[in-house]
Amino acid sequence: MKRLKRNEKGFTLIELLVAIPIIGLLSLATGAVLIQLLHSDRISNRMVAVRQVQAAGDRVSQDAIQAQQVTLVGDITSPSGWSLNLIWSGEWTDDNGDYIVRKENVTYTLVSANGLYELQRHEVAQITVNSDTEDRDITNTVADHLDASQMSFEWQDSSNRALVFRVVSVVGTKTEERTYNIAPRTLG
């Protein structure tokens, strides 16, 4: 073997034996990060779809459970003519001794958005605390990325005691669905 002189530069065998495994470990770590990034898009789409399905089901369930009157109009698979109308009212005295009267009328509809649909909630409420009355008229989007052609909303049986709400969300290539059985308070 030829020895390097002082003015010649290069790596020693020990330096190479240490550097090669370090480069290999860095390459493996970089590859793992790239693979994780490629999979994260699919995971993110699935999580968005799950959240949309849960948001729709939870909000409709929360309102329908309180409902004293439920009206289901049209066919959910043809969103232009479909709506769910929920009406309830109540009176109570709160912990502060305030007498409260609340009347709610909530309507759910599907609205076309970017090739899929949004579930919109329109609330008209009158809230009276003692003698002060507040009127509300609010429309908001509860969930989006919904596939109306796969969704259904129907009475469980001929007695109209429970609603069955099937929600389907499509985000990218991921599809999520859930079925909610809802028993409105005066109907159950």
N, C-alpha and C positions, 0 to 999 in steps of 0.2 A: 504494500500500500504506500502510496505517495502521501507525504505529510504536507499540510498547507504551511506556507510561510506566513510571516506576520502581515504582509500586505495583501494576501489572498483572502477572499471572503467566502463563506459557505456555512452549511449547517453540519453539526456533528451528528453522529449516529444516535446519540441519546436525545438530542433535540428533536430529531425526526421521529423517534419512537414515542415521544411524548406528544408531539403535535398531531400525528396522524389519528390517534384515537379521539383527541379533542375535536378535530375537524369532523370526524364521523359522528360524534354525539351531537354537534351543532347541526349537522345535516339531518339527522333523525328528528331533532326537535323542530326544525324548520318545516320538515315534511308533515309532522303531526299537526302543526298549527295550520298549514294550508288545507289539510284534509278536514280539520274542524271548521274552518271558514266555509268550505264548500257545503258541509252538512248543516251549518247554522241557518242558512236561508230556508231550507226545508223545515227545520224545527221552528223557526220564526213564523212561517206561514201557518203551520199547524197550530201554534199557540194563538195567533190572531183569530183563526177560525174557531177555536175552542172558546175564546173570550166572547166572540160575537154570539155564538149559540147560547152561552150561559147568560149573557146580558139580556138577550131577548126573552128567554124562558123565565129568568128570575123576575124581570120587571112585569111581564104579563101575569105571571103567577101572583105576585104581590098585589097587583090591582084586582085581579079576578077573585081572589080569596075574600076580599072586602065587599065585593059587588052584591047588591041586593037585586039588581036587574041586569041581565045579560042579553044582548042582542047580537047575533052573528048574521051578517048580511053578505050574500054573494058566496063565491067560491074562491078560496085562497089561491088556487092555481091560475086564476085569471085576476091578477092584482088590481086591474083598473076598477073593478066593481066590488072589491072586498073591503069589509070593515068589521071590527069588533067594538061594540059600544058597551061600556060598563058604567053603571050608575050606583052610587051609594051616598048615604048621609048618616050623620051621627050627632048626638048631643052629649056633653059631659062637663063635669067640673074638674079642673086640673088641680094640682097640688097647691097652687097659689090662691085658690078660691075663685078663679075666673071661670065664667060660664061660656062654653064654646059650642058653636053650632057650625058644622062643616057639611057642605053639599058638594059632591064631586061628580063630574061627567067626563069620562076618559074614553077617547076613541083611538084605536090602533088601525093604521093602514100601511100598505106596502107601496113604496114609491120607487120608480125606476131610477137607477144610479149606476152609471158606468157598466152597463151590460148585465148587472145583477139588480138587487133591490135593497132598500133600506126599510127598516121597520120604524115608522114614526108614531109618536105618542102625542096626542093633542089633549090637553087638560084644560077644562073650564071648571073653575071652583069658586065657591063663595064661602068665605071663612069669617065668622062673626065671633069676636071676643068681647063679652059683655055687650056694649052697644056699638063698638067699632067694627065696620064691615070692610073686608078686603076682597076685591074681585081679581081672579087670576085667569089669564088666557095664554097658555104657554104651549108651544110646539117644539119638540126636540126629537133627535134621532136616537133611538134606543140601541139599534144594531145595524150593521151594514154587511155587505158581501153575502147577502142571503139569496138562495136559489128557490124562488117561489114555485117553480115547476115540481120540486121535490117535497115541498112543505105541505102540511095539512092542519086544519083546525076544524074539529067536529065534536058533536056531542057523543059521549061514550056509548049511550044507549038511548032508547026512546023515552026514558023518564027525564032526560035533560038534567041529570044530577051532577055530571062531571064533564068537563071539557078535556079533550085530548089535543095537545098542541105539539106538533112535530116541527122542529126547527132545523134547517140545513144551511150551513155556511160553506162557501167555497172561496179559498184564498190561494191563488196560484194553482198548484196541482193538489193541494190538500183539501179534503172535504170532511167536515165534522157534522154530526147530527145528534139530536137528543129529543126525547119524547117526554113531555110534561103532562101529568094528569092533575087537573085543577078542579077543586070543588068549591064553587062560590058559596058564601055563607048562608044565604037564604035558600039555595037550591039543594045543598048537601044535607 
